[in-house]
Amino acid sequence: MPHSESPPESENSPIPMANVDQEQQNAVAESTTAQVPEAQQPADEDVDMADSNAVLSAPTNGTTHTSKSKAESQAETPNNQETPVPEAAASAPSESKPATGVKLEELFDEMDSDDDEFPTTKAAKREPASSPDLLSSQSDMEIDLHEASDPEVMRTFYQRLFPWRYLFQWLNHSPTPTNDFGHREFAFTLQNDAYLRYQSFTTSDLLRKDVLRLMPSRFEIGPVYTANPRDRKTLRNSSAFRPLSKELCFDIDLTDYDDIRTCCDKANICQKCWQFITMAIKVVDTALREDFGFKHIMWVYSGRRGAHAWVCDKSARALDDQKRRAIAGYLEVIRGGAQSGKKVNLRRPLHPHLVRSLDILKQHFQSDVLEAQDPWRTEDQQEKLLALLPSEQKQLVSALRNKWASSPDRPSALKWADIDSVAKTSTAKNFDTKSLLDAKQDIVLEYTYPRLDIEVSKKLNHLLKSPFVVHPGTGRVCVPIDVKRGLESFDPLGVPTVQSLIREIDEWKKPEPKEGGQEQEVEKHVVDWEKTSLKGYIEYFRSFVIGLMKDEREIKVKRERDEEGGGGGESMEF
Ligand SMILES: [Zn+2]
């Protein structure tokens, strides 16, 4: 286990600044290359083809498929799969710096008290003129006129509101830097759509500085690698650079519901169709907790029309591609895109996961599908429903069609009830009640069961947009959703935009001309995000991260005890 022997970085000097600068120049060089249209791009021997592909393929939605990356093709080689990384080695980097002798509570105290990364309004005002202060120089009206993608709006957000420290702790699993963070890949989408992969940072401050310098329109998080992603080209043996661990992720997007939602389509959403995401989160979250035993699951609004899950348990992060595919397959019930025909056709008896899911989804089907979406109201639409009934029950289908012909625009909820009432009066000799019940269950699932973009979940080296970045189209912040307390009430259209947040900072400090010196003392301790509606989201994120770090530390202590006693490490069981 070579990784565990040498500490990754010295505590007081992470990486010499000169090196960082050199790397940053390289990064810019890559991005400059990417601006050249592909056809005109000169043959450049320094450009690794795999990398230039990655750089040139700017992603168009919240996730990025890394199909062209070198890392992925390595991950697919059978050779690699035959020699899985032992669990102990896989987590070795994070083990290399045991913080023995320090009480956990003290570590948390320390990290909570030091809020330099969250400057107050006052502190920020002292910044040089090279970073213009939107608050002091412009009125609210003018701020509204700024696009969310305006570099100055973004700069203010990343400088003063983004929770860098908690993001670091979340990915690092400890308050002090480890390879869990240092060997983690970040990918930046720049304003010109150039895509920079394999960025890495030893501390949250270095990440913050680079984001402020490059002003990406967004950034994504990839896996922890066996080596520093920036060093990948210097490694003699290409197999020395491969992904080790990453959160298990899920992606649910409302565009996959376009054939069943009637209120909106494409990029548009409303509170009605958001309920599809709410029910999907309930089903997936419950299965991940009850069937797989995961505890640290964070759901994040994707900024426009969907949500991402980050399963952060250590056991989830260590899953190889095969196990990720297995879990994805377990949760996938609805296949295929917009093509017509029956999408759900389940074997009986139903798997317990589906029985439980149906139980969760029944309520939503009644209120959020039948009533809110009214998917079978018109004559054309009702044919979709009739086509999903058992094909052998022709009598029932034609009886329903006749009944509905005399009452055009009969609401879907009534049509759904008609199925049973008409079936009861059936004169057919051997009417198959069971097959009708099964078909109705399949219909409920087709209209409610989560539609997952399963590619996101299958690969260890898939990149996913970071929580708390700003969606450049909507300006909304990708906030975490507190599933236990705020899932039902979560309103995607009420999520703060970067422009509204900047105005909130401004408004918070405005109304106190009569307040004396003491009040100003108080203000000094209030960091900017606490003055805004981002507060609840960041506090939730912080509590999530603290819970994760506590568990992580307990696992580590237990492992150390086991190793001393000659026992093995934890085992992964499914
Ligand atoms: Zn809608």
Residues whose N, C-alpha, C, O or C-beta is under 5 A from the ligand:
A	BS01	ZN	C263 C264 I269 C270 K272 C273
